[in-house]
Amino acid sequence: MMGSLIIIDLPGPVAAERLAELGTVLRGLGGRFEEARAGSYDVEVEPGRLGVADPEGGGPRLFTVSIAGPGFGDEGVFRAEHDGDPDLEPVIGFTPTHDVVIATRGRELSDRLLLVELGAVVQEVVGGLADIRVSSRLVDGVRGLPGVAAVVAVEDGSPRVFGNAEFLRAWAADPGFGDHAVGAGRPRSHF
């Protein structure tokens, strides 16, 4: 899937109660809601539902929300995607065993703003930390935002910024947000 995505790293599996709550929250956001499997959803979101202006007039946007890790989706794919990760425990306080990827095909500013707000909503339900790749030239402007838990230098690419839902919302509200691509340096194949 080409477009924009956010990754939320999790310290463990999503509990059944949280999974049910996530389904309820996502179902309430849009007209179209499909659950492909436990923890994998396609949801259509009207920008106004999340307080995002839609100057492009694109109407509702389709998002995929997918939990991966043991018990969710293809465990082998999850392990392969995280194979090259550094030891994150000393940096963020846990080693991710699961993650949530929120993705859309859209790349316009309103698509990215919706993606980040949807990421914050999902994170408030399931916990964990957003794992965002940020350009080296822009990382200093992001480092001081509220909710940043850690910034990790990456030898082969853009620094990774880890943060909570407060960070995601502060990042989206930052005047420099439009300069950021929203995605990750490693491909995702949970979908």
C-alpha positions as CSV (number, residue, x, y, z in Angstrom):
1,M,0.0,0.0,0.0
2,M,1.5,3.3,-1.1
3,G,0.5,6.4,0.8
4,S,1.1,7.4,4.4
5,L,1.3,5.3,7.6
6,I,1.9,5.5,11.3
7,I,3.2,2.7,13.5
8,I,2.4,2.3,17.1
9,D,4.7,-0.1,18.9
10,L,3.2,-2.2,21.7
11,P,4.8,-3.9,24.7
12,G,2.4,-6.8,24.5
13,P,-0.8,-8.1,22.8
14,V,-3.9,-6.0,22.8
15,A,-6.3,-7.3,25.5
16,A,-9.8,-8.5,24.3
17,E,-11.5,-5.6,26.1
18,R,-9.3,-3.1,24.4
19,L,-9.8,-4.8,21.0
20,A,-13.6,-4.6,21.5
21,E,-13.3,-0.9,22.5
22,L,-11.1,-0.2,19.4
23,G,-13.7,-1.8,17.2
24,T,-16.4,0.4,18.8
25,V,-14.4,3.6,18.5
26,L,-13.5,2.9,14.8
27,R,-17.1,1.9,13.9
28,G,-18.2,5.3,15.4
29,L,-15.9,7.3,13.2
30,G,-17.1,6.5,9.8
31,G,-19.8,5.3,7.4
32,R,-17.9,2.2,6.2
33,F,-16.4,-0.2,8.8
34,E,-15.1,-3.7,7.9
35,E,-13.3,-6.1,10.2
36,A,-11.2,-8.4,8.1
37,R,-10.0,-10.4,11.1
38,A,-9.5,-9.7,14.8
39,G,-7.4,-6.5,15.0
40,S,-7.6,-5.6,11.3
41,Y,-10.1,-3.0,10.1
42,D,-10.9,-0.9,7.1
43,V,-12.7,2.3,8.1
44,E,-13.9,5.3,6.2
45,V,-13.4,8.6,8.1
46,E,-15.0,11.9,7.3
47,P,-12.4,14.6,8.1
48,G,-14.8,16.6,10.2
49,R,-15.3,13.7,12.5
50,L,-11.7,14.1,13.7
51,G,-11.7,17.9,13.5
52,V,-9.6,18.0,10.4
53,A,-10.3,20.7,7.7
54,D,-10.7,19.3,4.2
55,P,-9.6,22.1,1.8
56,E,-9.1,19.5,-1.0
57,G,-12.8,18.6,-0.7
58,G,-11.9,14.9,-0.9
59,G,-14.7,13.7,1.4
60,P,-14.3,10.5,3.5
61,R,-10.9,8.8,3.5
62,L,-10.3,5.1,3.7
63,F,-7.9,3.9,6.4
64,T,-6.6,0.4,7.3
65,V,-5.8,-0.3,11.0
66,S,-4.0,-3.5,11.5
67,I,-2.5,-5.1,14.7
68,A,0.3,-7.5,14.1
69,G,2.3,-9.8,16.4
70,P,1.8,-13.2,18.1
71,G,-1.9,-14.0,17.9
72,F,-2.7,-11.2,15.4
73,G,-2.1,-11.7,11.7
74,D,1.1,-13.3,10.4
75,E,3.6,-13.6,13.2
76,G,6.4,-14.4,10.8
77,V,5.9,-11.2,8.9
78,F,5.9,-9.2,12.2
79,R,9.2,-10.8,13.2
80,A,10.8,-10.2,9.8
81,E,9.7,-6.5,9.8
82,H,11.3,-6.0,13.3
83,D,14.4,-8.1,12.7
84,G,16.7,-5.2,12.2
85,D,15.4,-3.1,15.1
86,P,17.9,-2.0,17.7
87,D,17.4,-3.0,21.4
88,L,14.6,-0.5,22.2
89,E,14.0,-1.6,25.9
90,P,16.6,0.9,27.3
91,V,15.3,3.7,25.1
92,I,11.5,3.4,25.3
93,G,11.1,1.0,28.3
94,F,9.9,-2.1,26.4
95,T,10.7,-4.3,23.5
96,P,7.8,-4.2,21.0
97,T,6.1,-7.6,20.7
98,H,3.2,-6.2,18.7
99,D,2.4,-3.1,16.7
100,V,-0.5,-1.3,15.1
101,V,-0.1,0.1,11.6
102,I,-2.6,2.8,10.5
103,A,-2.4,3.5,6.8
104,T,-4.1,5.4,4.0
105,R,-3.4,5.7,0.3
106,G,-3.7,9.5,0.6
107,R,-0.7,11.8,0.7
108,E,-2.3,15.2,0.8
109,L,-1.9,17.3,3.9
110,S,-5.5,16.6,5.0
111,D,-4.8,12.9,4.6
112,R,-1.7,13.1,6.8
113,L,-3.5,15.2,9.4
114,L,-6.4,12.7,9.6
115,L,-3.9,9.8,9.8
116,V,-2.1,11.4,12.7
117,E,-5.3,12.2,14.6
118,L,-6.6,8.7,13.9
119,G,-3.3,7.3,15.2
120,A,-3.7,9.3,18.4
121,V,-7.3,8.0,18.8
122,V,-6.1,4.4,18.3
123,Q,-3.1,4.9,20.7
124,E,-5.4,6.2,23.4
125,V,-7.3,2.9,23.3
126,V,-4.4,0.4,22.8
127,G,-1.5,2.2,24.4
128,G,2.1,1.9,23.2
129,L,4.3,4.5,21.5
130,A,4.1,6.0,18.1
131,D,7.2,5.2,16.1
132,I,7.8,8.0,13.5
133,R,10.6,8.5,11.1
134,V,11.5,12.1,10.8
135,S,13.9,13.8,8.4
136,S,17.3,14.6,10.0
137,R,16.9,18.2,9.0
138,L,13.5,18.4,10.8
139,V,14.2,16.3,13.9
140,D,15.3,19.2,16.1
141,G,11.9,20.9,15.7
142,V,10.1,17.7,16.7
143,R,12.4,16.6,19.6
144,G,11.0,19.3,21.9
145,L,7.3,18.6,21.4
146,P,5.2,17.5,24.3
147,G,4.8,13.7,24.6
148,V,8.1,12.7,23.0
149,A,9.5,9.7,24.9
150,A,12.7,9.2,22.9
151,V,14.6,10.1,19.7
152,V,16.8,7.3,18.3
153,A,19.5,7.9,15.7
154,V,19.4,5.4,12.8
155,E,22.5,4.6,10.9
156,D,20.8,3.9,7.6
157,G,18.1,6.6,7.6
158,S,16.0,9.2,9.3
159,P,15.9,9.3,13.1
160,R,13.0,7.6,14.9
161,V,10.8,9.6,17.3
162,F,8.8,7.7,19.8
163,G,5.9,9.4,21.5
164,N,2.4,9.2,22.9
165,A,-1.0,10.6,21.6
166,E,-0.1,14.0,23.0
167,F,3.0,14.0,20.8
168,L,1.1,13.0,17.7
169,R,-1.4,15.9,18.2
170,A,1.3,18.4,19.0
171,W,3.2,17.3,15.9
172,A,0.1,17.7,13.7
173,A,-0.4,21.2,15.2
174,D,3.2,22.3,14.7
175,P,3.6,24.8,11.8
176,G,6.3,22.7,10.3
177,F,4.1,19.5,10.0
178,G,3.4,20.1,6.3
179,D,7.1,19.6,5.6
180,H,6.9,16.0,6.9
181,A,6.1,12.9,5.0
182,V,4.2,10.5,7.2
183,G,5.6,7.0,6.9
184,A,8.3,4.7,8.0
185,G,11.6,3.6,6.7
186,R,10.7,-0.1,6.8
187,P,8.0,-1.6,4.6
188,R,4.9,-3.0,6.2
189,S,3.1,-6.1,4.8
190,H,0.4,-6.7,7.5
191,F,-2.3,-5.8,5.0
